[in-house]
């Protein structure tokens, strides 16, 4: 099947310069497509949106994506074409996730990562998911392991997470609040801690370490930019080891993996390490 860029180029509605910056891809959440359109093509966003609707029979509506803002990393979402549907039902890995695309952050691009983490867990593990959103990581893991605790700052996302637990007949602990305030109050130590954190300055590793024990595995997510991926991994390894040392923890790096490319040479990385 031809890519969106190829389809748009063949339409003959874009100049040679415009063709160079045409979007290559878009996300589909439920039956809604979300696409980031360059500001230079703002006047032709309807043409792009209608092409998506015409060539994707499972898509009912198209929204444009803007920048993420605030601690909750909410994204500016604007309707372009098709039905005006903000609350969607997304299906992934045999699970259902209801959410409002305007008020809750969700990306289908982490679906493979969620399944990979799920393949690593053992039945009796106690798992903590920070920055849990509407519950995609927590619910997919809880299908294999019922001892999952999720923390999420956003009240709206928490509301949907609780609803998604019911939709998927999953039992897990959902806590609404700030990781920095919640973690010191938790009395349990966890076998595995997931930190699919948004692009924030604070690493929140201090909070993760206070709930870790010897043998705990932590999956830490970071956003970094570097042309040399191998060099980038070395930098991340050193950064993680130095942070652990400052917090008086010994760690062993298991792997450093590129999860997705956000922009040229800008990556969402996952660092897996164990407390030793």
N, C-alpha and C positions, 0 to 999 in steps of 0.2 A: 504493500500500500504506500502511495506517495506521501511524503511528509507535508505538513502544513505549509512550509516555506515553498516547496515545489508546486503545490496547488495554487498558491497565491501568485507565484511568478507566472504561471501559465495563464492566469486570468487576464493578463495584459493591462491591469489597472494600476500598476506601480511602475514608477520610473526606474532607471538603472540604479540610481543612488538609493532609492527607497528599497529596492530589492535586496540590497546588501544588508539592510538592518531588519528585514522581516523576521518575526519571531519563528523559531524552529519548533517549539513545543508548547504544551499547556497542560495543566492538571485537570483531572476529572474527579470531582468529589460527588458521589451519588450520581445524579443526572445533570450536574452543573459543571460547566467548564470555567476554569479561572486562568486568565492569561495576562502576562505582563506585556503591554504594548509600548514601544518607544514613543516618547513625546513627539518625535518628528512625524509619527504616523497617526497622531490623535485624530486628524480629520478623516482618516480612512478606517477607523476602528470598527465601524458598522460592516464594512466590506469583509474585514478579517473575521468578525464574529459570525456573520452569515455563512462564510465558507466553512467554519467549524460546525455549525448547525447542519448544513447540507451534507457534509461528509462524515458525520458521526451520528448515526441514528439513535444512539443511546443518550445523546445530549439534548436537553430541553431548554437550557438557558446558558447564557454566556455573561460572565462578569469580568471586569478588568481589575487587576491587582496593582496596588500602589505600595508605598513604603510601610514598614513595620514601625509602630510607635509605642512608647511607654513600657513599663515593667512587664505588662502582659503580652507585649509584642503583637498587639492588634494591628491588623493590616487594613488599609483603606481599600474597600471593595465597592465598585460601582457597576450598576447594571448597564449592559450594552445591547443585548438582543435576546429574543426568545421570551420564555416565561419569567416573571419576577418571583423567583423562589429563593428565599434566604435560608430556610430550615431544610436540611437535606438528610437523607438516609444513605450512608456509605457502607458498602460491603467489602470486607477484606479478610482473607484467611478464614472464611467460615463464620466471621463475626459481623455484627451490625453496629454501626456508630451513627447516632443521631447528633446533629450539631447545627448551629447557626453560623454560616460562613462569615458573617459580618462581626460577630462577637466572640468567636472561638477560633483559636489557631489549630489547624490540622493540615498535615501534608501526607498525601498518599505515597510520596517518594521515599518514605522510610519503611514501607511495607516489608521489603526484603530484609531490612535490618531487624525489624520486630520478630520475624520468623527465625532469623539466625540466632537471636538471643534466646528465643523460646526453645530452640533445639539444644541449648547448652545447659538448661536448668535441670535440677534433680527434684524428685517429688517432695522431699521433706524440707526443702530450702525455705527460709524466711526471706522474702524479697521486699525491698523498699524501692518505690519509683518516685523520684522527685520531679517536679514540673510536669505532672501527669496529664495535663490537658483534659480532653474528654474521655480519656482512659484507654487509648489504643494499645500502648505497651502493657499496662496492667491487666487488661481483659484478655489479651492474647496469651500472656504468661499464666494468668489464673485458670485458663482452660486446662493447663497441665498441672498447676500447683495452686491450691486454694489459699495459701498463706501469703497473700500479697497486701501490702499497705501502699496507698497512693497519696501524695501530697500535691495540692494545686492551689495557687493563690487566687485565681479567678473564680468568683462566685457563680457566674454563668456556666463556665466550663465544668465546675463541680456538679452543678445541677444536671447537666447532660451526662456526666460520668456516672452519676447514680442511676439515671434513667437507662443508660447503656448497660449497666450491670444487670438490671431487670430484663432488658431486651435479650441479653445473652445468657440469662439464668446463671449468672456468676456471683459468687459471694466474695467480696474483698473489702478491706477497710478503706474508706474514702475520708480524707481529712482536708478541710478547706482552711487555708492560711498560708502565712509566710514561712518558707523553709527555715529561715533563721530563728523564728520564734517557736516553731513546732518541734524541730529536731531535739533541742535541749530537754523537752518535756517527755520525749519518748523513752521508755525504760528498756526496750528490747534492743538486742544486737542482731544484726542481719547477716545472712550468708551471702547475699548479693544486693548491690545497690546500683540502680540505674540513674544516670544523670543526663537525660536528653534535654539539657538546658538551652534556652534561647541565647542570642548574642548579647550577653551581659558581661560587664567588667569583672564582677566578683565570680570566683571559681566555685564557691560554696563547698570546697573540699574540707574545710574545717568542720562543717556540719556533718558531712558524710563520714569523716574519720571518727567523730564522737559516737557514731552508731555502728562502727565496724569493729571486728575482732580479728584475731589471727586466723587467716584462711579466707576472710571475706574477699569476694571479687567485686571490683567496682568498674562499671562501664561509664567512662567520662567522655562527654561530647564537647568538641571545641570547633571554632570557626577560625580558619587561618588562611593566609595568603602567601604563596611562594611559588616561583617558577619551577624549582627543583623539588619534586615530591620526596625523594630520598633524603635530601637535606632537611626538609620540613619534618620528617619523622624523627630525625636526630635531635632537632630543636625541641620538639614536643616531649621526647623522652627525657631530655635534660631538665626541661621546665617542670615536668611532673615529679621527677626525683628530687629536685631542689625544693619544691613546695612541700613534699612529704617530709623531707629532712627538717624544714622549718617547723613543721607541725609535730615533730618527734615520732614519725611513723616510718617503718621500713617497708618498702614495696618492691615487688618484682613485676616488671612489665611483661605482659603475656603477648600482646600484639598491638600495633598501631595501624589502623585501617582507614582508608578513604571511603566514606559512606556515599558522598555525592559531590558533584562540582556545581557550585552556586553561580559562578561567573568565571571568566578566564583566569586560571591559576588561584581561584578562591575555593577552598574546600571545607566541607563539613566532615570532620575526622572523629573517629572513636578510638579512645585509648583504653584498653582492657588491662587491668593490673590487679595483683593480689597483695593483701596485707600479710607480711611475713614476720 
